Amino acid sequence: MRIEVARKAYGETTILRDFVLEVAPQESVALLGPSGIGKSTLLRIVAGLDDAYEGRVTGAGRIALAFQEPTLLPWRSVRDNLTITTRCTASQADELLASVGLPQVGDRFPNTLSLGQARRVSLARAFAMRPDTLLLDEPFASLDRDASSKMQALLLDLLRAHPARLILVTHNPAEAARLVTRVLRLGGIPAQIEGDTRFETPVADRDEPTIAAMAAEL
């Protein structure tokens, strides 16, 4: 996949200029940088939700996006939130819900779920798309440490079962060191890639000391 943004602006402020990024199939990339730098804007461009820019995105294939807020349909059941938006079958939806640790919630409604549960449903819905490219915008924000750790483990399990290209937006270097093979640090106005770190240690071989050491490099 190749992302080319010649210019993206909000009013008179240019957020991205002459920005080029290539992400290989099944490569996992994290975007780090301060709030407002353009990380979420870049995801929205890749997802096709923002076309008010100069440039193009090619080779992304099927795209699935999970926001920080789960954005579930409150008037439909959890199962319907998967089947209606992705056209997967009810049995496939139930299998995916079970894979994120929620085997009994298909008939419930989103307002009965905790934030952590709703985010698991959002993750299951993203994988129901069978994406070639998975875009995650701070999916672990506001969760306590235990819930965040479980969500990250679920994500890795899902990626092993359903390989996809991953672009993750996060403020947390430890999350990046736990989940991806490449970290891009954005900075400046307009935003540019100021750091590009590729980790040699496979994700599966990273224990907590390794993750802490890698995070310290970012």
Secondary structure, DSSP 8 states (H G I E B T S, - for coil): -EEEEEEEEETTEEEEEEEEEE--TT-EEEEE--TTSSHHHHHHHHHTS---SEEEEES--SEEEE-SS----TTS-HHHHHHHHH---HHHHHHHHHHTT-TT-TTS-GGGS-HHHHHHHHHHHHHHT--SEEEEESTTTT--HHHHHHHHHHHHHHHHHS--EEEEE-S-HHHHHHH-SEEEEEETTTBEEEEEEE--S-GGG--HHHHHHHHHT-
